[in-house]
Amino acid sequence: MKKILYIGILSCTMVLSGCDDLLDVKPGSELTDDNFWRSEADFKGACNRLYYDLDGWSNDTRADEFVAASANSTSNGTRTVPGTSSDWTDPYDRIFTANNIIEKGSASPLVENIRNRWIAEAYFFRAYQYFTLIKRYGDVPLILKTFASVYDPELKKERTPREEVIQQCYKDLEFAIQNLPKRTQLPTGELDRRRVSVSSALGMIVRIGLYEGTFQKYHNVNNGANANGHFDKAIAAFELLKAEGHDLYPNFNEVFSYKNEANTNLEIVFGKAYGENDFSTVTTGHTYTRNLEGSNALTRNVIDMFLYADGLPIDKTTLKVPVETSYNNVVGLDQSGSSLPNGIGQRDPRLLKTIWTINDPLENDAFMGWSITGKGKYYPFDSQRPKGYPCKKGFFGSLWEKSVGNRDFTDKIIIRYAEMLISYAEALYERNGSITDAQLEATVNKLRLRVGFNVKLTNAFVNANGLNMLDEIRRERTVELMTEGLRYDDLIRWKTAEKVLPTDLVGPICLAGELQNPSLINTLAPRITDASGKVNGVFVYGQANTYVIEFKNTRSFNPQRDYLYPIPTFEIAQSDFNIKQNPGWGED
């Protein structure tokens, strides 16, 4: 708890230091509690730190979705108990920034409604960060104040039961809902366009309620006694959110574009703003497009979750390509980019909007970096890139080529309305054990309609084809939200990580004729399946010539341990061992 102590006793001066290069506030050295908290600008400046510290763009390689050049220690079960970890300290740093704003701001002489509008932002971010901690560690110390003394007994506080922490998150978000502006009242400035709103707080309740309801149900927390209460929270919050006027953006390809960041994009419920959309000077940016070009790629494991054009999964459809002869067959195309005959291989259109293929055409500025000036044509298994499927979603070639230092300025969408729709469908099914066709039409089928996938999910379709409705709702969530950082959390809350993660991670098929250097096939051969789908006599995947990114025997997931992170030993020691380690990680 030493880190907590340092943050807890900081004055507002330290809350704001380090932000003035990004945000229009007074220099940190000029601020003290004696002359602060007296104007709306003071409150806004303090709250700006919460946005500055918000996690930005990244690719989550903990699940079976994204792979990087090397294996992820969480995904393959090789992580160990750390001495210290930013996974613990960063959320607590941000919680105590929020606590400082709530505590000091509440004593401000400012008019109550104005004061509460900004304090509501701090409440929102406090809930956001506690939810982050709960997902990682389960029970965590619930601290709702700053520290004025090193002798405060709460510095040694034990872990608070997760249900109590989650209820505090709801309480914080309900205060935020009562005091934040609505989406339509937000300004349109460079950074202010992404300030939290009533919609953001409702969206967080939907996310928390669904997560916690399913976690408690499938992990048998208190025999699942509180699960339905969390589902009810999610359902009620969505119904209020729907009334805020959100809707899907008409073009799936452009949802994530820097060209559609204005408040007119009704799909964005909460996001992180970056700098001015200017190719010449990227003042505050990220490297997401660059990372997609060279650092991360998708696995066949998740690509296979996309339905075929008949609405059926890979194990039931008659449209599956029986023997793939090109990298492009996975999306129903031949090597030249033409459709295969008789509809063979045709898939949910979101697949072709999610991954790149050989000879992929220029499409709405989302042009793969390999075809930009000087990069040349894309070839599979280029030695400079991960050996999976390159991701198209959120990639903008013009940013790669023109921006300063390969930096993007595209805002990060943290919560979008599509997530809310599929979360609502899942919460309804989990709460009631069923879902009506009308509810499916308004959620799952609304997502499909947007991309021109006209096979509807109905109760009759599920029954006629021997499908499971919950599995299909989860599938829809996975393919719609693929690459958006939610897959690992979903596997954890569904308690399916123990089945999904310790398996072979496979990539595309690998054929010498499609490689830039055909002789590279000799180097790749030890990881390529034979005609029976085996590597070294062990079956891996039911398609010849499939490249294996990580073998099952190098991966592990211990269900008695790995559903929660290990608590850093430093934090345990600093609490005088009042904080106990999570099961399976050593000291109990």
N, C-alpha and C positions, 0 to 999 in steps of 0.2 A: 504493500500500500504506500510505499515511499513516493512513488510517482504521483499518487493521488494527493498526498500531502502537499507536494510542491505546487500542484495546480490549484488545490483548494485554497491556499493562502495568497494566491496572486491577486493583485489589484486589477482594476480595469485597464491600467496602463499596459500590463502584460497581455491582457486579453486581446488588445488591438495591435501590439507590436508585431511587425513582420507583414502586416496586411497593406500598409499604405502604398506599396508599389502597385497593388492590384486595385484597390478600392479608394474612393474619394473620402478619406477620413483624416483627422488631425494626426500628425506624427505621434507615435506612441509615447515619446519622451515628454510630451506636453500634457499628458493626461493624468489626472489623479482623481480619486473618488470625491475629493472636496469640490471640484469644479465640473464634475461630470454628471450624467443622468439628469440634465436640466432642460434638454431640448430633444425634439424628435430626431434631429440629426445625430445626437449622441447615441440614442438607442439604435438607430439604423447602423451607425458605424460599429457598434459593439456586435450587433447581430451578423454583420458582414463576415466576421471571423468564422462563423458556423458554416457559411457557404464556401469559404476559402478552404476549410478543412474537409469538406465533403469528398468522399472517394470519387475519383474520376474514371476515365475510360481504362479498361483493362480486359483481358481475356481470361476467364476462369478455367484453369486446366485441372481442377480437382476432380472432375467427374469423368464420364466416358465421352464427352462431347468434343472439347478442344484438346489438342496435343501441341506441345512445344518441341524444341530441338532435343530436350532431355525430359525424362520422366518426372512427374510431380510426386513429391514424397507423401502428400496426403492421399492422392489417388492410388498409389501403389503400395501404401501401407508401410513405408520405411521411415516415417517421421519419428522423432524422439521427443522426450520431455525437454523443453527449453529452459534456460536459466531466466531469460527475459524474453518478451515478445511484444511487438507492436500490435498484434492481434488483441491483446489485453489492454495495453497502455493507451493506444490511440483512442479507442472509444471512451475510456475514462478521462483522458485529456479533454475531449470534446464535451463530455457530460459536465465537467466542472466549469468549462466556459459557459455552458447553458445555465448551470446553477448560479454562477456569479451574476449573470444577467437577470435571472429571476429574483434573486435575493436582493441585490443592490437596486435593481430597477423598480422593485415593488415599493421601495421607500422614496421614490422620486416625487417631487412636487408637481410633475406633469399631470395634465388632465387625465382622468382614469381611462377613458376609452382609447386615447392615443397611447398611453403607457401599456395598456393590456394588448394592444395590437402588436407591439414589438415583443413583449414578454411571451406572447403566444408563439412567436417564431422559436424562441428558446425552448418552450415546452415541446414543440414539434421535434426539434433536433434531439432533445433529451430522450424522447421516446424512440426515435430512430436509432440512436446509439445503444440504448439498452436492449432493443430487439436484436441488434447485431451481436451483442454479448451473449444473449440467451441462446441464439442459434449455435454459437460456437461452444459455449461452456455449460449450458444449463443454468443451474442456480448460480447467482453472482451477488456480491454485496450491493445492496440498494442504498445509494448515498444521494440525498436530496438537499444537500446544503454545502456551503463552503466551510473551510476550516480556518479558524482564527488562532489556533494553538496547536503545537505539536503534541499536546497531552490529551487532545480530544479522543475519547474512547472509541469513536466510530472509525478511527484510523486502523483499529485492530478488528473491525467488524467481520463476523462470519458471513457465509453465503446465505442470501435470502432465497426462500423457495421460489422457483420460476413462476408459479401461478401469481404470487404476490407482485413480482416484478412486472409481469404482463398486465395485471390489473392497473398498476401505476402507469404503464404505457397508455392504456385506454383513457385513464383519467387525464393525463397530460394532453392527449389528442382531442379529447372532448372540450377541454379549455381552449385549445387552438381553434377548433371548429366554431366556437362561440365568438371568437375575437379576431380571427384572420379575415382579410378581404376575400371576396369571391374572385373566381378566375377572371371575370369580366371587369373587375376593378383594378387589376394589376396594371402597372405602367408598362410601356413598350421599350424602355431603354435597354442598352446593351446587356447589363447584368440584371436589372430589375425585372425583366420579363420572366425570369425563372424563380422569383421569390415564392415562398410557399403560400398556399391559398387554402380555403376551405376544402377544395377538391383534393389537395395534397394530403391533408389530414384524414379525410375519408378514405382515400386510397391506401394509406398506411394501416388503417383499421381493417380494411378488407384483407390486406396482405398478412397482417399479424393474426387475425382471427382464423383464416384458413390454415396458416402454418401451425399455429398452436393447437387448433382443433384436431388436425390430422396427426400431429406429433403425439399428442396425449392419447389419441385413440389407438394408434398403431404401436406405440411404445408402452401402452398400458400404464400411463401415469395416473395414479390414484384410480386404477381400474377404468380409466376413461370417463370418470364421472363428470368432468367439467368440459368435455369435448363439445357437446351440443351447444353449450353456452357461447363458446368461441365461434362456432359456425353461425349462430344467431347474430353475433356481432358483425361478422363479415357480410352476411346477407342484408342486414339492415343498413349497414354503411354503403353497400353498393346501391341500394335503392335510393338513398339520398344523393349519392354521387351522380347517378343517372339523371336526376333532376337538375344538375348543374350545367347541363347542356353539352356534355362531352359526346364525341362520336368518333368513329374510325376515319382516318384520313383516306380519301378515295383511292390513292395509288400506293400500294404496298412498297414498291421500290423507293418511293420518295419520302416515306415516313421519317427516315433517319437523316435526311439531307439537310445540309446547312442552309439550303434555299427555303426551307419550310419551318423555320424556328419561331416565327412570329406567333402571337397569341391566336392567330386564325387557325393554327393547327390544333384542332380540338382533341386530338388523340393524346397529346402530352398532358399528363396529370401532374408530374413532378420531374424536374430535371436539373442538371447543373449547367449553368451558363459559362461559356468561354468568351474569348475576346471578339473584337469587331471582325466581321466577315470581310477580310482584306488580304488578298494574296501577298501583298508586298511587305506587310509588317504584322506578323502574328504575335501580338503582345502577350496573350495568355492562351496557350494551346496544349495539345497533347499529340501523341504519335500513333494513334489507333490505326490509321490507314497504313502507315509504315509497318506496324506490327503484323497486320494481316498479310502484307506483301512478303514479309520475311521471317516472321517468328511463330505464327500459330496456324493451325489447320484443323479441319473437322475430320471425324472418324466415320468409317462405314457403319459402325455400331449405331450411331444416331441417324445417319442418312437412311438406313433401312426402316426407320420409323415412319417415313413419309408413305402415305397411301398411294395406291395405283389409281388410274383413271376410273376404275369401276367402284372405287370407294373401299376396296378391300386391302388388308395388309399383305406383306410379302409372303406369308405362309399360307394364304388362302386364295390369292388372285390367280387368274390364268394369263395375266399380262406380263408376268415376270419374264425377263430375257433368259432363256434356258441356258445358253452358253455365251457369255459376254466376250466380244471380240474387239472392244474398244473401251477406253476410259470413259467415253461419252455414253455408253449404253446404260449407265446407271440412271440417266435422266431421259431415256428413250430416244437418244440421238445416235447417229453414226459418227465416225471421226470427222466428217466434213461439217457436221452440225445439222444435217437433215434428219427428219423424223424417221424412225423405223417403221416398216410396213405393218398394216393391220392393227395399229394402236399398241403394238408390243412395247413394253417399257414405259409407256406414258404414265406420268405421276401427278400428284398434287402440284399445281403450278408454283407453290412456294419453294419447292426444291430447286428449280432452275433460277429462282430469285435469291437463293441462299448460297449456292456454290457456283464456281466458275468451271467452264468446260473448255476443251480444246476448240479453238476458232470461235470463241464466244464473241458475239457482235457487240459493237458499241451500244450502250444502253443508258440513256439519261445521265450522262456524266459519270456513272459508276463504271468506269473503264479500268480494267485490271492494269496494275502498274507494270506488268511485264510487257504490255504493248505500247507503253508510253515511249516517247522519243528516247532512243538509245537503249531500250530494254529488250527489244525484239519480241518474237512470238513466245507464247507460253508453251512449255513442254512439261509433262508430268515428271515428278521425281528429280527436278532440278536439285543439284547438290547443295544449293544455298538456302533451301527452304524445307520446312517440315514435310514429311512424306504422308500427308493426308490430302483432304480436299480443300483447296483454297476457298476462303470465305468471301462472298460478294456483299453480304449484308453490312451496310455501314461503310463500305469502301468507296472512296472518291479519288479517282486517278488524277484529276486536276489538282487536288490538294497535295497529293504525293509529288507531283511534278513542279508545281508553282510556289508552294508555301515555303516559308523560311525555315530551314533546318528540318525539312520533312514533317512539319508540324501542322496538325489540323486545328480548326477553330469550331468544328461542329459541336453543338451542345450535346451532352449526354442525356438521353432519356432514361430516367431511373424508374418511373412508373408510367405506363401508357395504358390507354383505355382498353386495348386488346387484352392485356393481362387481367384487367378488372372483369371483362366479360367471361373469360374462361374460368377465372377464380370463382365467380358467381355460380357458374354451372357446376363446378366441382363441389362448392359448399352446399348447394341445394341437394346434390346427390348424396353427399356424406351425411347431411342432416336428416334427410327423409328416406333414404334408401331407394329413391326413384327420382326421375325427372320427366316432366311432360314434354311432348313434342313442341308445344308452344315455347317453352323455356329453352329447348334446344335451338329452335328457330331464331330466337333473339340473342343467342350466344354463339354456340359452335357454328351454326350455319351462316350466321352473319359474318363471321371471320372467313369462312370458305367463299361466300358470295363475293367478297371484296376482291379476291384473286381469280375469280372465274372458275372455281372448283365447284361444279354444280351438283355433285352427288351429296345428298343431304343425310345427316345422321338423324335417324328416327328410331323409336323403340321397335317398330316393325322391321327395319333394316337390320338392327342388331339381332333380333330373334331369328330372322330368316337365314342369317349367315353365321350363326353360332358364335357371335361376338359377345364380349362383356362390356356393358355400358361404361363402367368406371374406367376400364382400361382404355376405351376409346376417348373419353374425356381427357385422361392423362396424356394420351398420344397427341391429341389436338393441342394441348398446352405445350408439349415438348416441341412440336414442329413450328408452332406460331412464335414461340419465344426463344427459339434456338439462338445461341450465341449471346444472349442477353444477361448471362450471369445468374440464372435461376435454377439451372439443372441440378447442381450439387445439393442445394437446399431442398429441392423436391425429392431427391433420392433419400435424403436423411429423414425428412418428415414422413415419407411413405414407408420407411423401414425396408427399402428395397436395395439399399447400397450394398448390403452383404451378398446379394445375388449379382448385381450389375457391375460392380467395380472390380472384383477379382477374376476378371475374364480377359481373354485375348482382345487387344485393341487392334482393329484392322483398318487398312486404308483402301485405296483404289486398286484395280487390277493393274498389273505392270507388264507391259509388252514392249519388246525391244524396238519394234517398228514405230512406236510413239515416243521414244526417248530421243532427246537431242543428240545424245551420244549412245548409240545402240550397244556399245561394248559395256556400258554401265550395268547392263543386265547381269553380268557375271558377278559384280559386287553385291547386287541386291538379291541374287538367287537364294542364299541361305534363309531368306525370310519370305519366300514366295511359295504359295501352296501349289501342290501338284494336281494332276487331273482328278484325284479323289478328294481334294480339299485339305490334304495333309501337309505338314512340314515335319521332316524327320520321323515319319511314321505316326504322328499324332494329328488327329483331325482338328482343324482350326475353323474353317469356313467353307460353306458349300458352293464354292466357285473357284475354278482353277485360276492360277496366276494372280491371286490376291496377295498383296503385300501386308505383312504383319508388323505393325508399329511397335507393340509391346506384347510379349508372350505371357500367357496366363501364369506360368510358373515363376514369373518375376513380380507378380502382383499379389497383394494380400489385403483383406479387410476383416478385422476381428470384431464381430458384432457385440461382444462383451466390452469393448473398449472404444472403438473408432467412431461411434456415433457422436461423441463429444470430443472436443480438443483437450489436450493436457494443459493443466494450469501451470504457468511458469513457476519454477521453484522459488524464485526471488519473492514473488507475491505471497506465497505460502509462508515463507520465513518471516517476512516483514509484518505479517498479521499475528505473529507469535503462534503460528500454526493453528489459528482459529479457522482459517480457510483450509478445507480438506481437498485432497487431490481427487480427480474424477476416477471412477473404477477402471482398473486395468492398467493404469499408468504408473504403478509403483506404490508410493506411500498413500494409504487410505486415511 
